[in-house]
Amino acid sequence: MSSPSALLIGHISHVKDEWHRLSPGIVLKEYNEGTREDFIQKCQKGEFDNVVAIYRSNESTSVTGPIDEALLSQLPASIKYICHNGAGYDNIDVAACTQRGISVSSTPQAVNNATADIAAFLMIGALRRISIPFLALRNGEWRGKSGLGYDPQSKVLGILGMGGIGGELAKRARAFGMKIHYHNRKPLNPSQAGDATYVSFDDLLSTSDVISLNLSLNASTRHIIGAPEFKKMRDGVIIINTARGKLIDEAALVSALESGKVFSAGLDVYEEEPTIHEGLLKSDKVVLLPHIGTATFETQAEMERLVLSNLRSAIYEHKLITQIPEQAGK
């Protein structure tokens, strides 16, 4: 009986030796660079026949495009697992994968600390409107037009989606003396929630001084924050987004910033990234980062290692360690 095969799409940057050590028990194949059309042609020629599991790297969307129905229809029938490197997986058609009997994993725990650190950085920066003096100083204007900001102490941080990242952000916010409100589909158990208060979605909007988006993007959460939601928020609210850009209607956010409804915002993700709404680029009220939430040596290595653990478990134990919730029934 021949050994099972695994296919790497893209690159492994930090634990490549661990990938190679999977051989000879697993036949390793790689598609590091190319185009969607070329990849499909190779599938049609049978070059990836007998592949059981795919290691899908961070940059694989730029190589093969999204994993949608069109791409799935070209994959060999032997593929049963897609091990994705990333906490978000909105570029994978989960319903189509499930229908084809393909199980999908992501890397939720591995990203928690680094992403929460960036969220805390953006939150403090937005509270102080740090972009104004930062840019002024580099332009030789000392403080420029910077004014007063706000202390985090005693402010209410509303966390929309208190999973792993949201929970880690809550820990950091407590160190700043903030009160934590959160909204999930259902309340956390007391050991997970700690002193955080579960509130309805509308109450989170109306009671929070700072709102952080830490939820997954899907059809039901796209533009979960738009013009109607901004109207329900406190005047001078601060918005933080390190999750997915399409959670926010950026045009509505720009309008809220211009009107003063939103005091400031801290963003690491964008609706049409890498393109950024011109109104955000022009606003000195916004702290902007180029989607670097997980960009640390430690986190990238941990993410890659978790993907390999999922792949190893898939092939040898026929199950995933961190299967996505939609399939795991959570």
Secondary structure, 3 states (H helix, E strand, C coil): CCCCEEEEECCCCCCHHHHHCCCCCCEEEEECCCCHHHHHHHHHCCCCCCEEEEEECCCCHHHHCCECHHHHCCCCCCCCEEEECCCCCCCECHHHHHHCCCEEECCCHHHHHHHHHHHHHHHHHHHCCCHHHHHHHHCCCCCCCCCCCCCCCCCEEEEECCCHHHHHHHHHHHHCCCEEEEECCCCCCHHHHCCCEECCHHHHHHHCCEEEECCCCCCCCCCCECHHHHHHCCCCEEEEECCCHHHECHHHHHHHHHHCCEEEEEECCCCECCECCHHHHHCCCEEECCCCCCCCHHHHHHHHHHHHHHHHHHHHHCCCCCECHHHHCC
